Amino acid sequence: MKVQLKAIETKVLKFIELGAVVGIAIEPDEETVTIYRSTGEPIILANGDILTVAELFPGWELPVSELWPPIFTEEETQS
C-alpha cells in the first residue's frame, strides 16, 4: 500500500471511530474505491462494480468506472 493511501486510510478510520457512518477512499491510480463502515471489513470496489452508500443516499448508484476520466482514441481526438 502506498504511503499516501495508508495515510488516507488512517484518517478515514479515525473519522469512523469518531462516529462517521461511512468513509470512502478513492484510489485513481489503482482504479479502486474502498468503503469503510464501523461494522465489518472494508469493501474494495473496482471497475464493473456499483458504488452505493444506502446509509447516506438511499437509491443512489454509480458505476465505479464512471469515476475515471474517459479514454479517447486518437481518431476521437482528431475532430
mmCIF file of the N, C-alpha and C atoms, coordinates in Angstrom:
data_MODEL
# 
_entry.id   MODEL 
# 
loop_
_atom_site.group_PDB 
_atom_site.id 
_atom_site.type_symbol 
_atom_site.label_atom_id 
_atom_site.label_alt_id 
_atom_site.label_comp_id 
_atom_site.label_asym_id 
_atom_site.label_entity_id 
_atom_site.label_seq_id 
_atom_site.pdbx_PDB_ins_code 
_atom_site.Cartn_x 
_atom_site.Cartn_y 
_atom_site.Cartn_z 
_atom_site.occupancy 
_atom_site.B_iso_or_equiv 
_atom_site.pdbx_formal_charge 
_atom_site.auth_seq_id 
_atom_site.auth_comp_id 
_atom_site.auth_asym_id 
_atom_site.auth_atom_id 
_atom_site.pdbx_PDB_model_num 
ATOM 1   N N  . MET A 1 1  ? 0.852   -1.179 0.000   1.00 0.00 ? 1  MET A N  1 
ATOM 2   C CA . MET A 1 1  ? 0.000   0.000  0.000   1.00 0.00 ? 1  MET A CA 1 
ATOM 3   C C  . MET A 1 1  ? 0.891   1.233  0.000   1.00 0.00 ? 1  MET A C  1 
ATOM 4   N N  . LYS A 1 2  ? 0.583   2.179  -0.862  1.00 0.00 ? 2  LYS A N  1 
ATOM 5   C CA . LYS A 1 2  ? 1.350   3.408  -0.938  1.00 0.00 ? 2  LYS A CA 1 
ATOM 6   C C  . LYS A 1 2  ? 1.227   4.191  0.361   1.00 0.00 ? 2  LYS A C  1 
ATOM 7   N N  . VAL A 1 3  ? 2.264   4.960  0.669   1.00 0.00 ? 3  VAL A N  1 
ATOM 8   C CA . VAL A 1 3  ? 2.288   5.741  1.901   1.00 0.00 ? 3  VAL A CA 1 
ATOM 9   C C  . VAL A 1 3  ? 1.119   6.715  1.946   1.00 0.00 ? 3  VAL A C  1 
ATOM 10  N N  . GLN A 1 4  ? 0.848   7.411  0.834   1.00 0.00 ? 4  GLN A N  1 
ATOM 11  C CA . GLN A 1 4  ? -0.254  8.377  0.797   1.00 0.00 ? 4  GLN A CA 1 
ATOM 12  C C  . GLN A 1 4  ? -1.594  7.686  1.023   1.00 0.00 ? 4  GLN A C  1 
ATOM 13  N N  . LEU A 1 5  ? -1.787  6.536  0.407   1.00 0.00 ? 5  LEU A N  1 
ATOM 14  C CA . LEU A 1 5  ? -3.041  5.801  0.584   1.00 0.00 ? 5  LEU A CA 1 
ATOM 15  C C  . LEU A 1 5  ? -3.181  5.316  2.021   1.00 0.00 ? 5  LEU A C  1 
ATOM 16  N N  . LYS A 1 6  ? -2.099  4.875  2.632   1.00 0.00 ? 6  LYS A N  1 
ATOM 17  C CA . LYS A 1 6  ? -2.129  4.435  4.029   1.00 0.00 ? 6  LYS A CA 1 
ATOM 18  C C  . LYS A 1 6  ? -2.512  5.603  4.941   1.00 0.00 ? 6  LYS A C  1 
ATOM 19  N N  . ALA A 1 7  ? -2.016  6.796  4.656   1.00 0.00 ? 7  ALA A N  1 
ATOM 20  C CA . ALA A 1 7  ? -2.357  7.977  5.447   1.00 0.00 ? 7  ALA A CA 1 
ATOM 21  C C  . ALA A 1 7  ? -3.840  8.303  5.316   1.00 0.00 ? 7  ALA A C  1 
ATOM 22  N N  . ILE A 1 8  ? -4.377  8.178  4.119   1.00 0.00 ? 8  ILE A N  1 
ATOM 23  C CA . ILE A 1 8  ? -5.803  8.431  3.899   1.00 0.00 ? 8  ILE A CA 1 
ATOM 24  C C  . ILE A 1 8  ? -6.631  7.396  4.648   1.00 0.00 ? 8  ILE A C  1 
ATOM 25  N N  . GLU A 1 9  ? -6.226  6.135  4.564   1.00 0.00 ? 9  GLU A N  1 
ATOM 26  C CA . GLU A 1 9  ? -6.947  5.083  5.270   1.00 0.00 ? 9  GLU A CA 1 
ATOM 27  C C  . GLU A 1 9  ? -6.956  5.353  6.778   1.00 0.00 ? 9  GLU A C  1 
ATOM 28  N N  . THR A 1 10 ? -5.821  5.779  7.319   1.00 0.00 ? 10 THR A N  1 
ATOM 29  C CA . THR A 1 10 ? -5.735  6.095  8.746   1.00 0.00 ? 10 THR A CA 1 
ATOM 30  C C  . THR A 1 10 ? -6.721  7.196  9.114   1.00 0.00 ? 10 THR A C  1 
ATOM 31  N N  . LYS A 1 11 ? -6.809  8.235  8.287   1.00 0.00 ? 11 LYS A N  1 
ATOM 32  C CA . LYS A 1 11 ? -7.737  9.341  8.553   1.00 0.00 ? 11 LYS A CA 1 
ATOM 33  C C  . LYS A 1 11 ? -9.188  8.887  8.465   1.00 0.00 ? 11 LYS A C  1 
ATOM 34  N N  . VAL A 1 12 ? -9.503  8.104  7.444   1.00 0.00 ? 12 VAL A N  1 
ATOM 35  C CA . VAL A 1 12 ? -10.876 7.619  7.288   1.00 0.00 ? 12 VAL A CA 1 
ATOM 36  C C  . VAL A 1 12 ? -11.276 6.768  8.489   1.00 0.00 ? 12 VAL A C  1 
ATOM 37  N N  . LEU A 1 13 ? -10.389 5.889  8.922   1.00 0.00 ? 13 LEU A N  1 
ATOM 38  C CA . LEU A 1 13 ? -10.684 5.045  10.084  1.00 0.00 ? 13 LEU A CA 1 
ATOM 39  C C  . LEU A 1 13 ? -10.858 5.883  11.352  1.00 0.00 ? 13 LEU A C  1 
ATOM 40  N N  . LYS A 1 14 ? -10.114 6.970  11.466  1.00 0.00 ? 14 LYS A N  1 
ATOM 41  C CA . LYS A 1 14 ? -10.268 7.864  12.619  1.00 0.00 ? 14 LYS A CA 1 
ATOM 42  C C  . LYS A 1 14 ? -11.647 8.524  12.588  1.00 0.00 ? 14 LYS A C  1 
ATOM 43  N N  . PHE A 1 15 ? -12.097 8.965  11.399  1.00 0.00 ? 15 PHE A N  1 
ATOM 44  C CA . PHE A 1 15 ? -13.430 9.555  11.273  1.00 0.00 ? 15 PHE A CA 1 
ATOM 45  C C  . PHE A 1 15 ? -14.509 8.545  11.644  1.00 0.00 ? 15 PHE A C  1 
ATOM 46  N N  . ILE A 1 16 ? -14.334 7.293  11.226  1.00 0.00 ? 16 ILE A N  1 
ATOM 47  C CA . ILE A 1 16 ? -15.282 6.231  11.580  1.00 0.00 ? 16 ILE A CA 1 
ATOM 48  C C  . ILE A 1 16 ? -15.297 6.059  13.106  1.00 0.00 ? 16 ILE A C  1 
ATOM 49  N N  . GLU A 1 17 ? -14.119 6.037  13.693  1.00 0.00 ? 17 GLU A N  1 
ATOM 50  C CA . GLU A 1 17 ? -14.008 5.900  15.153  1.00 0.00 ? 17 GLU A CA 1 
ATOM 51  C C  . GLU A 1 17 ? -14.713 7.054  15.878  1.00 0.00 ? 17 GLU A C  1 
ATOM 52  N N  . LEU A 1 18 ? -14.686 8.238  15.269  1.00 0.00 ? 18 LEU A N  1 
ATOM 53  C CA . LEU A 1 18 ? -15.311 9.419  15.876  1.00 0.00 ? 18 LEU A CA 1 
ATOM 54  C C  . LEU A 1 18 ? -16.809 9.515  15.590  1.00 0.00 ? 18 LEU A C  1 
ATOM 55  N N  . GLY A 1 19 ? -17.348 8.538  14.847  1.00 0.00 ? 19 GLY A N  1 
ATOM 56  C CA . GLY A 1 19 ? -18.792 8.499  14.654  1.00 0.00 ? 19 GLY A CA 1 
ATOM 57  C C  . GLY A 1 19 ? -19.299 8.657  13.237  1.00 0.00 ? 19 GLY A C  1 
ATOM 58  N N  . ALA A 1 20 ? -18.407 8.812  12.271  1.00 0.00 ? 20 ALA A N  1 
ATOM 59  C CA . ALA A 1 20 ? -18.871 8.887  10.881  1.00 0.00 ? 20 ALA A CA 1 
ATOM 60  C C  . ALA A 1 20 ? -19.568 7.575  10.515  1.00 0.00 ? 20 ALA A C  1 
ATOM 61  N N  . VAL A 1 21 ? -20.611 7.666  9.731   1.00 0.00 ? 21 VAL A N  1 
ATOM 62  C CA . VAL A 1 21 ? -21.376 6.485  9.335   1.00 0.00 ? 21 VAL A CA 1 
ATOM 63  C C  . VAL A 1 21 ? -20.609 5.660  8.308   1.00 0.00 ? 21 VAL A C  1 
ATOM 64  N N  . VAL A 1 22 ? -19.994 6.347  7.375   1.00 0.00 ? 22 VAL A N  1 
ATOM 65  C CA . VAL A 1 22 ? -19.289 5.658  6.298   1.00 0.00 ? 22 VAL A CA 1 
ATOM 66  C C  . VAL A 1 22 ? -18.134 6.539  5.830   1.00 0.00 ? 22 VAL A C  1 
ATOM 67  N N  . GLY A 1 23 ? -17.082 5.912  5.354   1.00 0.00 ? 23 GLY A N  1 
ATOM 68  C CA . GLY A 1 23 ? -15.953 6.625  4.762   1.00 0.00 ? 23 GLY A CA 1 
ATOM 69  C C  . GLY A 1 23 ? -15.613 5.986  3.432   1.00 0.00 ? 23 GLY A C  1 
ATOM 70  N N  . ILE A 1 24 ? -15.225 6.804  2.483   1.00 0.00 ? 24 ILE A N  1 
ATOM 71  C CA . ILE A 1 24 ? -14.901 6.302  1.145   1.00 0.00 ? 24 ILE A CA 1 
ATOM 72  C C  . ILE A 1 24 ? -13.535 6.832  0.742   1.00 0.00 ? 24 ILE A C  1 
ATOM 73  N N  . ALA A 1 25 ? -12.653 5.944  0.318   1.00 0.00 ? 25 ALA A N  1 
ATOM 74  C CA . ALA A 1 25 ? -11.340 6.320  -0.198  1.00 0.00 ? 25 ALA A CA 1 
ATOM 75  C C  . ALA A 1 25 ? -11.272 5.915  -1.665  1.00 0.00 ? 25 ALA A C  1 
ATOM 76  N N  . ILE A 1 26 ? -10.972 6.880  -2.510  1.00 0.00 ? 26 ILE A N  1 
ATOM 77  C CA . ILE A 1 26 ? -10.881 6.634  -3.954  1.00 0.00 ? 26 ILE A CA 1 
ATOM 78  C C  . ILE A 1 26 ? -9.410  6.635  -4.342  1.00 0.00 ? 26 ILE A C  1 
ATOM 79  N N  . GLU A 1 27 ? -8.992  5.556  -5.019  1.00 0.00 ? 27 GLU A N  1 
ATOM 80  C CA . GLU A 1 27 ? -7.599  5.403  -5.450  1.00 0.00 ? 27 GLU A CA 1 
ATOM 81  C C  . GLU A 1 27 ? -7.568  5.385  -6.980  1.00 0.00 ? 27 GLU A C  1 
ATOM 82  N N  . PRO A 1 28 ? -7.374  6.562  -7.599  1.00 0.00 ? 28 PRO A N  1 
ATOM 83  C CA . PRO A 1 28 ? -7.437  6.626  -9.060  1.00 0.00 ? 28 PRO A CA 1 
ATOM 84  C C  . PRO A 1 28 ? -6.334  5.846  -9.770  1.00 0.00 ? 28 PRO A C  1 
ATOM 85  N N  . ASP A 1 29 ? -5.149  5.754  -9.164  1.00 0.00 ? 29 ASP A N  1 
ATOM 86  C CA . ASP A 1 29 ? -4.065  5.015  -9.827  1.00 0.00 ? 29 ASP A CA 1 
ATOM 87  C C  . ASP A 1 29 ? -4.393  3.537  -9.959  1.00 0.00 ? 29 ASP A C  1 
ATOM 88  N N  . GLU A 1 30 ? -5.068  2.988  -8.962  1.00 0.00 ? 30 GLU A N  1 
ATOM 89  C CA . GLU A 1 30 ? -5.444  1.573  -8.978  1.00 0.00 ? 30 GLU A CA 1 
ATOM 90  C C  . GLU A 1 30 ? -6.865  1.366  -9.501  1.00 0.00 ? 30 GLU A C  1 
ATOM 91  N N  . GLU A 1 31 ? -7.590  2.477  -9.689  1.00 0.00 ? 31 GLU A N  1 
ATOM 92  C CA . GLU A 1 31 ? -8.995  2.447  -10.111 1.00 0.00 ? 31 GLU A CA 1 
ATOM 93  C C  . GLU A 1 31 ? -9.834  1.589  -9.168  1.00 0.00 ? 31 GLU A C  1 
ATOM 94  N N  . THR A 1 32 ? -9.676  1.873  -7.872  1.00 0.00 ? 32 THR A N  1 
ATOM 95  C CA . THR A 1 32 ? -10.463 1.187  -6.847  1.00 0.00 ? 32 THR A CA 1 
ATOM 96  C C  . THR A 1 32 ? -11.096 2.207  -5.907  1.00 0.00 ? 32 THR A C  1 
ATOM 97  N N  . VAL A 1 33 ? -12.162 1.766  -5.259  1.00 0.00 ? 33 VAL A N  1 
ATOM 98  C CA . VAL A 1 33 ? -12.860 2.552  -4.245  1.00 0.00 ? 33 VAL A CA 1 
ATOM 99  C C  . VAL A 1 33 ? -12.998 1.644  -3.029  1.00 0.00 ? 33 VAL A C  1 
ATOM 100 N N  . THR A 1 34 ? -12.591 2.135  -1.857  1.00 0.00 ? 34 THR A N  1 
ATOM 101 C CA . THR A 1 34 ? -12.722 1.361  -0.634  1.00 0.00 ? 34 THR A CA 1 
ATOM 102 C C  . THR A 1 34 ? -13.753 2.031  0.256   1.00 0.00 ? 34 THR A C  1 
ATOM 103 N N  . ILE A 1 35 ? -14.734 1.236  0.698   1.00 0.00 ? 35 ILE A N  1 
ATOM 104 C CA . ILE A 1 35 ? -15.790 1.738  1.573   1.00 0.00 ? 35 ILE A CA 1 
ATOM 105 C C  . ILE A 1 35 ? -15.531 1.204  2.973   1.00 0.00 ? 35 ILE A C  1 
ATOM 106 N N  . TYR A 1 36 ? -15.478 2.125  3.934   1.00 0.00 ? 36 TYR A N  1 
ATOM 107 C CA . TYR A 1 36 ? -15.253 1.793  5.334   1.00 0.00 ? 36 TYR A CA 1 
ATOM 108 C C  . TYR A 1 36 ? -16.536 2.055  6.110   1.00 0.00 ? 36 TYR A C  1 
ATOM 109 N N  . ARG A 1 37 ? -16.882 1.132  6.977   1.00 0.00 ? 37 ARG A N  1 
ATOM 110 C CA . ARG A 1 37 ? -18.024 1.294  7.874   1.00 0.00 ? 37 ARG A CA 1 
ATOM 111 C C  . ARG A 1 37 ? -17.590 0.892  9.278   1.00 0.00 ? 37 ARG A C  1 
ATOM 112 N N  . SER A 1 38 ? -18.363 1.320  10.274  1.00 0.00 ? 38 SER A N  1 
ATOM 113 C CA . SER A 1 38 ? -17.991 0.998  11.649  1.00 0.00 ? 38 SER A CA 1 
ATOM 114 C C  . SER A 1 38 ? -18.120 -0.492 11.942  1.00 0.00 ? 38 SER A C  1 
ATOM 115 N N  . THR A 1 39 ? -18.923 -1.186 11.166  1.00 0.00 ? 39 THR A N  1 
ATOM 116 C CA . THR A 1 39 ? -19.071 -2.635 11.337  1.00 0.00 ? 39 THR A CA 1 
ATOM 117 C C  . THR A 1 39 ? -18.545 -3.344 10.096  1.00 0.00 ? 39 THR A C  1 
ATOM 118 N N  . GLY A 1 40 ? -17.808 -4.387 10.296  1.00 0.00 ? 40 GLY A N  1 
ATOM 119 C CA . GLY A 1 40 ? -17.326 -5.180 9.172   1.00 0.00 ? 40 GLY A CA 1 
ATOM 120 C C  . GLY A 1 40 ? -16.012 -4.682 8.601   1.00 0.00 ? 40 GLY A C  1 
ATOM 121 N N  . GLU A 1 41 ? -15.522 -5.442 7.670   1.00 0.00 ? 41 GLU A N  1 
ATOM 122 C CA . GLU A 1 41 ? -14.270 -5.141 6.995   1.00 0.00 ? 41 GLU A CA 1 
ATOM 123 C C  . GLU A 1 41 ? -14.508 -4.153 5.854   1.00 0.00 ? 41 GLU A C  1 
ATOM 124 N N  . PRO A 1 42 ? -13.474 -3.426 5.453   1.00 0.00 ? 42 PRO A N  1 
ATOM 125 C CA . PRO A 1 42 ? -13.615 -2.532 4.292   1.00 0.00 ? 42 PRO A CA 1 
ATOM 126 C C  . PRO A 1 42 ? -13.994 -3.333 3.048   1.00 0.00 ? 42 PRO A C  1 
ATOM 127 N N  . ILE A 1 43 ? -14.747 -2.699 2.193   1.00 0.00 ? 43 ILE A N  1 
ATOM 128 C CA . ILE A 1 43 ? -15.166 -3.314 0.936   1.00 0.00 ? 43 ILE A CA 1 
ATOM 129 C C  . ILE A 1 43 ? -14.434 -2.591 -0.189  1.00 0.00 ? 43 ILE A C  1 
ATOM 130 N N  . ILE A 1 44 ? -13.738 -3.354 -1.021  1.00 0.00 ? 44 ILE A N  1 
ATOM 131 C CA . ILE A 1 44 ? -12.994 -2.766 -2.134  1.00 0.00 ? 44 ILE A CA 1 
ATOM 132 C C  . ILE A 1 44 ? -13.773 -3.019 -3.421  1.00 0.00 ? 44 ILE A C  1 
ATOM 133 N N  . LEU A 1 45 ? -14.063 -1.924 -4.113  1.00 0.00 ? 45 LEU A N  1 
ATOM 134 C CA . LEU A 1 45 ? -14.777 -1.996 -5.389  1.00 0.00 ? 45 LEU A CA 1 
ATOM 135 C C  . LEU A 1 45 ? -13.824 -1.636 -6.517  1.00 0.00 ? 45 LEU A C  1 
ATOM 136 N N  . ALA A 1 46 ? -14.068 -2.199 -7.688  1.00 0.00 ? 46 ALA A N  1 
ATOM 137 C CA . ALA A 1 46 ? -13.250 -1.918 -8.865  1.00 0.00 ? 46 ALA A CA 1 
ATOM 138 C C  . ALA A 1 46 ? -14.185 -1.724 -10.057 1.00 0.00 ? 46 ALA A C  1 
ATOM 139 N N  . ASN A 1 47 ? -13.596 -1.489 -11.218 1.00 0.00 ? 47 ASN A N  1 
ATOM 140 C CA . ASN A 1 47 ? -14.401 -1.341 -12.431 1.00 0.00 ? 47 ASN A CA 1 
ATOM 141 C C  . ASN A 1 47 ? -15.296 -2.555 -12.590 1.00 0.00 ? 47 ASN A C  1 
ATOM 142 N N  . GLY A 1 48 ? -16.531 -2.307 -12.955 1.00 0.00 ? 48 GLY A N  1 
ATOM 143 C CA . GLY A 1 48 ? -17.514 -3.373 -13.070 1.00 0.00 ? 48 GLY A CA 1 
ATOM 144 C C  . GLY A 1 48 ? -18.413 -3.447 -11.848 1.00 0.00 ? 48 GLY A C  1 
ATOM 145 N N  . ASP A 1 49 ? -17.986 -2.830 -10.733 1.00 0.00 ? 49 ASP A N  1 
ATOM 146 C CA . ASP A 1 49 ? -18.795 -2.789 -9.516  1.00 0.00 ? 49 ASP A CA 1 
ATOM 147 C C  . ASP A 1 49 ? -19.626 -1.511 -9.485  1.00 0.00 ? 49 ASP A C  1 
ATOM 148 N N  . ILE A 1 50 ? -20.643 -1.513 -8.642  1.00 0.00 ? 50 ILE A N  1 
ATOM 149 C CA . ILE A 1 50 ? -21.522 -0.352 -8.468  1.00 0.00 ? 50 ILE A CA 1 
ATOM 150 C C  . ILE A 1 50 ? -21.318 0.190  -7.059  1.00 0.00 ? 50 ILE A C  1 
ATOM 151 N N  . LEU A 1 51 ? -21.001 1.475  -6.972  1.00 0.00 ? 51 LEU A N  1 
ATOM 152 C CA . LEU A 1 51 ? -20.845 2.144  -5.684  1.00 0.00 ? 51 LEU A CA 1 
ATOM 153 C C  . LEU A 1 51 ? -22.218 2.573  -5.186  1.00 0.00 ? 51 LEU A C  1 
ATOM 154 N N  . THR A 1 52 ? -22.582 2.119  -3.997  1.00 0.00 ? 52 THR A N  1 
ATOM 155 C CA . THR A 1 52 ? -23.811 2.547  -3.340  1.00 0.00 ? 52 THR A CA 1 
ATOM 156 C C  . THR A 1 52 ? -23.470 2.888  -1.897  1.00 0.00 ? 52 THR A C  1 
ATOM 157 N N  . VAL A 1 53 ? -24.167 3.864  -1.366  1.00 0.00 ? 53 VAL A N  1 
ATOM 158 C CA . VAL A 1 53 ? -23.990 4.250  0.035   1.00 0.00 ? 53 VAL A CA 1 
ATOM 159 C C  . VAL A 1 53 ? -25.392 4.488  0.586   1.00 0.00 ? 53 VAL A C  1 
ATOM 160 N N  . ALA A 1 54 ? -26.110 3.393  0.799   1.00 0.00 ? 54 ALA A N  1 
ATOM 161 C CA . ALA A 1 54 ? -27.523 3.462  1.191   1.00 0.00 ? 54 ALA A CA 1 
ATOM 162 C C  . ALA A 1 54 ? -27.725 4.224  2.498   1.00 0.00 ? 54 ALA A C  1 
ATOM 163 N N  . GLU A 1 55 ? -26.720 4.193  3.383   1.00 0.00 ? 55 GLU A N  1 
ATOM 164 C CA . GLU A 1 55 ? -26.844 4.901  4.658   1.00 0.00 ? 55 GLU A CA 1 
ATOM 165 C C  . GLU A 1 55 ? -26.969 6.405  4.465   1.00 0.00 ? 55 GLU A C  1 
ATOM 166 N N  . LEU A 1 56 ? -26.347 6.914  3.420   1.00 0.00 ? 56 LEU A N  1 
ATOM 167 C CA . LEU A 1 56 ? -26.334 8.352  3.169   1.00 0.00 ? 56 LEU A CA 1 
ATOM 168 C C  . LEU A 1 56 ? -27.234 8.768  2.009   1.00 0.00 ? 56 LEU A C  1 
ATOM 169 N N  . PHE A 1 57 ? -27.268 7.940  0.967   1.00 0.00 ? 57 PHE A N  1 
ATOM 170 C CA . PHE A 1 57 ? -28.011 8.269  -0.249  1.00 0.00 ? 57 PHE A CA 1 
ATOM 171 C C  . PHE A 1 57 ? -28.824 7.061  -0.719  1.00 0.00 ? 57 PHE A C  1 
ATOM 172 N N  . PRO A 1 58 ? -29.962 6.798  -0.072  1.00 0.00 ? 58 PRO A N  1 
ATOM 173 C CA . PRO A 1 58 ? -30.772 5.636  -0.468  1.00 0.00 ? 58 PRO A CA 1 
ATOM 174 C C  . PRO A 1 58 ? -31.149 5.710  -1.956  1.00 0.00 ? 58 PRO A C  1 
ATOM 175 N N  . GLY A 1 59 ? -30.923 4.620  -2.656  1.00 0.00 ? 59 GLY A N  1 
ATOM 176 C CA . GLY A 1 59 ? -31.285 4.534  -4.067  1.00 0.00 ? 59 GLY A CA 1 
ATOM 177 C C  . GLY A 1 59 ? -30.231 5.060  -5.027  1.00 0.00 ? 59 GLY A C  1 
ATOM 178 N N  . TRP A 1 60 ? -29.208 5.737  -4.524  1.00 0.00 ? 60 TRP A N  1 
ATOM 179 C CA . TRP A 1 60 ? -28.155 6.289  -5.383  1.00 0.00 ? 60 TRP A CA 1 
ATOM 180 C C  . TRP A 1 60 ? -27.176 5.196  -5.767  1.00 0.00 ? 60 TRP A C  1 
ATOM 181 N N  . GLU A 1 61 ? -26.814 5.155  -7.039  1.00 0.00 ? 61 GLU A N  1 
ATOM 182 C CA . GLU A 1 61 ? -25.848 4.178  -7.544  1.00 0.00 ? 61 GLU A CA 1 
ATOM 183 C C  . GLU A 1 61 ? -24.927 4.843  -8.545  1.00 0.00 ? 61 GLU A C  1 
ATOM 184 N N  . LEU A 1 62 ? -23.668 4.433  -8.545  1.00 0.00 ? 62 LEU A N  1 
ATOM 185 C CA . LEU A 1 62 ? -22.705 4.960  -9.504  1.00 0.00 ? 62 LEU A CA 1 
ATOM 186 C C  . LEU A 1 62 ? -21.750 3.849  -9.899  1.00 0.00 ? 62 LEU A C  1 
ATOM 187 N N  . PRO A 1 63 ? -21.692 3.528  -11.186 1.00 0.00 ? 63 PRO A N  1 
ATOM 188 C CA . PRO A 1 63 ? -20.688 2.558  -11.619 1.00 0.00 ? 63 PRO A CA 1 
ATOM 189 C C  . PRO A 1 63 ? -19.291 3.102  -11.318 1.00 0.00 ? 63 PRO A C  1 
ATOM 190 N N  . VAL A 1 64 ? -18.452 2.305  -10.714 1.00 0.00 ? 64 VAL A N  1 
ATOM 191 C CA . VAL A 1 64 ? -17.102 2.739  -10.355 1.00 0.00 ? 64 VAL A CA 1 
ATOM 192 C C  . VAL A 1 64 ? -16.349 3.235  -11.586 1.00 0.00 ? 64 VAL A C  1 
ATOM 193 N N  . SER A 1 65 ? -16.556 2.611  -12.716 1.00 0.00 ? 65 SER A N  1 
ATOM 194 C CA . SER A 1 65 ? -15.850 3.006  -13.945 1.00 0.00 ? 65 SER A CA 1 
ATOM 195 C C  . SER A 1 65 ? -16.151 4.438  -14.364 1.00 0.00 ? 65 SER A C  1 
ATOM 196 N N  . GLU A 1 66 ? -17.260 5.009  -13.896 1.00 0.00 ? 66 GLU A N  1 
ATOM 197 C CA . GLU A 1 66 ? -17.601 6.391  -14.242 1.00 0.00 ? 66 GLU A CA 1 
ATOM 198 C C  . GLU A 1 66 ? -16.827 7.415  -13.416 1.00 0.00 ? 66 GLU A C  1 
ATOM 199 N N  . LEU A 1 67 ? -16.065 6.962  -12.441 1.00 0.00 ? 67 LEU A N  1 
ATOM 200 C CA . LEU A 1 67 ? -15.246 7.875  -11.642 1.00 0.00 ? 67 LEU A CA 1 
ATOM 201 C C  . LEU A 1 67 ? -13.982 8.300  -12.367 1.00 0.00 ? 67 LEU A C  1 
ATOM 202 N N  . TRP A 1 68 ? -13.551 7.524  -13.331 1.00 0.00 ? 68 TRP A N  1 
ATOM 203 C CA . TRP A 1 68 ? -12.282 7.776  -14.007 1.00 0.00 ? 68 TRP A CA 1 
ATOM 204 C C  . TRP A 1 68 ? -12.514 8.570  -15.285 1.00 0.00 ? 68 TRP A C  1 
ATOM 205 N N  . PRO A 1 69 ? -11.543 9.369  -15.680 1.00 0.00 ? 69 PRO A N  1 
ATOM 206 C CA . PRO A 1 69 ? -11.725 10.147 -16.913 1.00 0.00 ? 69 PRO A CA 1 
ATOM 207 C C  . PRO A 1 69 ? -11.840 9.217  -18.120 1.00 0.00 ? 69 PRO A C  1 
ATOM 208 N N  . PRO A 1 70 ? -12.611 9.640  -19.120 1.00 0.00 ? 70 PRO A N  1 
ATOM 209 C CA . PRO A 1 70 ? -12.746 8.790  -20.312 1.00 0.00 ? 70 PRO A CA 1 
ATOM 210 C C  . PRO A 1 70 ? -11.420 8.699  -21.061 1.00 0.00 ? 70 PRO A C  1 
ATOM 211 N N  . ILE A 1 71 ? -11.247 7.599  -21.741 1.00 0.00 ? 71 ILE A N  1 
ATOM 212 C CA . ILE A 1 71 ? -10.065 7.407  -22.578 1.00 0.00 ? 71 ILE A CA 1 
ATOM 213 C C  . ILE A 1 71 ? -10.531 7.509  -24.021 1.00 0.00 ? 71 ILE A C  1 
ATOM 214 N N  . PHE A 1 72 ? -9.959  8.459  -24.733 1.00 0.00 ? 72 PHE A N  1 
ATOM 215 C CA . PHE A 1 72 ? -10.331 8.692  -26.119 1.00 0.00 ? 72 PHE A CA 1 
ATOM 216 C C  . PHE A 1 72 ? -9.299  8.074  -27.038 1.00 0.00 ? 72 PHE A C  1 
ATOM 217 N N  . THR A 1 73 ? -9.771  7.574  -28.162 1.00 0.00 ? 73 THR A N  1 
ATOM 218 C CA . THR A 1 73 ? -8.852  7.092  -29.181 1.00 0.00 ? 73 THR A CA 1 
ATOM 219 C C  . THR A 1 73 ? -8.302  8.306  -29.929 1.00 0.00 ? 73 THR A C  1 
ATOM 220 N N  . GLU A 1 74 ? -7.219  8.105  -30.646 1.00 0.00 ? 74 GLU A N  1 
ATOM 221 C CA . GLU A 1 74 ? -6.633  9.198  -31.427 1.00 0.00 ? 74 GLU A CA 1 
ATOM 222 C C  . GLU A 1 74 ? -7.646  9.704  -32.445 1.00 0.00 ? 74 GLU A C  1 
ATOM 223 N N  . GLU A 1 75 ? -8.416  8.797  -33.014 1.00 0.00 ? 75 GLU A N  1 
ATOM 224 C CA . GLU A 1 75 ? -9.431  9.172  -34.007 1.00 0.00 ? 75 GLU A CA 1 
ATOM 225 C C  . GLU A 1 75 ? -10.481 10.107 -33.392 1.00 0.00 ? 75 GLU A C  1 
ATOM 226 N N  . GLU A 1 76 ? -10.877 9.831  -32.157 1.00 0.00 ? 76 GLU A N  1 
ATOM 227 C CA . GLU A 1 76 ? -11.892 10.645 -31.477 1.00 0.00 ? 76 GLU A CA 1 
ATOM 228 C C  . GLU A 1 76 ? -11.369 12.052 -31.156 1.00 0.00 ? 76 GLU A C  1 
ATOM 229 N N  . THR A 1 77 ? -10.063 12.188 -30.990 1.00 0.00 ? 77 THR A N  1 
ATOM 230 C CA . THR A 1 77 ? -9.500  13.499 -30.648 1.00 0.00 ? 77 THR A CA 1 
ATOM 231 C C  . THR A 1 77 ? -9.156  14.324 -31.879 1.00 0.00 ? 77 THR A C  1 
ATOM 232 N N  . GLN A 1 78 ? -9.316  13.767 -33.056 1.00 0.00 ? 78 GLN A N  1 
ATOM 233 C CA . GLN A 1 78 ? -8.959  14.446 -34.312 1.00 0.00 ? 78 GLN A CA 1 
ATOM 234 C C  . GLN A 1 78 ? -10.123 15.178 -34.958 1.00 0.00 ? 78 GLN A C  1 
ATOM 235 N N  . SER A 1 79 ? -11.199 15.444 -34.234 1.00 0.00 ? 79 SER A N  1 
ATOM 236 C CA . SER A 1 79 ? -12.366 16.060 -34.859 1.00 0.00 ? 79 SER A CA 1 
ATOM 237 C C  . SER A 1 79 ? -12.209 17.526 -35.039 1.00 0.00 ? 79 SER A C  1 
# 
